[in-house]
């Protein structure tokens, strides 16, 4: 049985359902996608600056437009998985670019640039 593709909708879904409804602020949401996951990993990751913006860190950065409104269209997903219960839903907040190890790997206007970082 196929699973659900959630990577392309996770941030927007939580921004829409938690931040926009006042159950969480945007800072808390961003922390849950960045610093919190690193806190359960071995200390080496935190020492390398993963999950934070620090000089000399790994420079893994996601650029968002928190005001963008969009409709989920699973047939336009970049990932191979297109199975989602959110198809046709209106969401707020959009990831517009992703930087991995200092290199742009995704841009909303150009899609996946390299498919890998580094």
N, C-alpha and C positions, 0 to 999 in steps of 0.2 A: 504494500500500500504506500503511495507517495506521501511525503511529508508536506509541510507548508513552507513556502518561501517567505521569509520575514526580514531578511537583511536590508532590502530596499525600502521597507516601510516602517521599520522599528522606531526610528527617531521621530518621524512625522506622526505616527500613531500615538506615541506617548506624549508628544507635545500637544497634540489635539485633545487627547482624553484626560491627561493629568494637569498640564500647565494651563491650557486654555480654560479649564474648569476650576482652577484655583486650588487643586489638591496638592500641587507641588510647584515650586518656582523653577525657572529655567536653569538657574545655577545648580540646583539639586539634580535636575535631570542630566545636565552635562557631567556632573560629578559621577553619576551612576554609570555613565558610558565611558568614563576615563579613569579617574583615580580609584574608584571602588573596585573595579575588576582587578586592577594591579595589586590591590592590598591583599588578595588571596594567593597571589603568585609568589614564587621564591624571591627573596630579597634582591637578587641580582637585577631583576627587572626594574624595580624602583630605583636602584643605584644607577642604572643606565638611563634614567629619566623617562621611562615608559609611563604614559598616562599623565604627563605634566609637560609644561612648556618651560624648559630650562636650557640655559646655554650649554652646548655640548651634548644635549639630549638627542634622541633618535629622530626627531622632527616628523612624527606621525601626527598629521593634523587633518581635521575635517572642517571644511568651511561650510557654514549653513546660512540660509536665508530664512529666519524664523517667521517672516511675514508672508512668504510665498504660499499660495493656495493651489492645490493640484488635485486631480482625479487619478486614482490608482488604475492603471491599465496594465495588467499583467503581461499582455503581449508585447509591451515595450520594455520589460525588465531586461537589464544587461546580464544578470545571472542566468544560468541554465534553468533554474527552477522557476516555474510560472504558476504554480498552484498556490492560490491565496483566497481566503474568504473576504478579502478587502477589495476585490475587483469592483470598480465603479464607485468606491467610497471617496468622499471629499476629505482631504487632510490638509493640515496647515504645517508649514515648515518643510524646507527642502534642502537636501544636501546638494551643494553646487560644485564642490571640488574636494578631492582627497589627495593628500600629500603623504607619501610613504618614504621614510628615510631621506627626506629632502627632495623627492622627485614627485611631480604631479603624475598621478596614475589614473585620475578621473577628473573630467571637467564636464559639467552639465551640457555645455554646447557641443562638445566633441566626443562625449561618451568615454568608454574605457580607452585610455591612451596607450598603455603598455601592458596592462593586465598583471603587472608585477612591479614591485618597488626595487630600489637599490640600483 
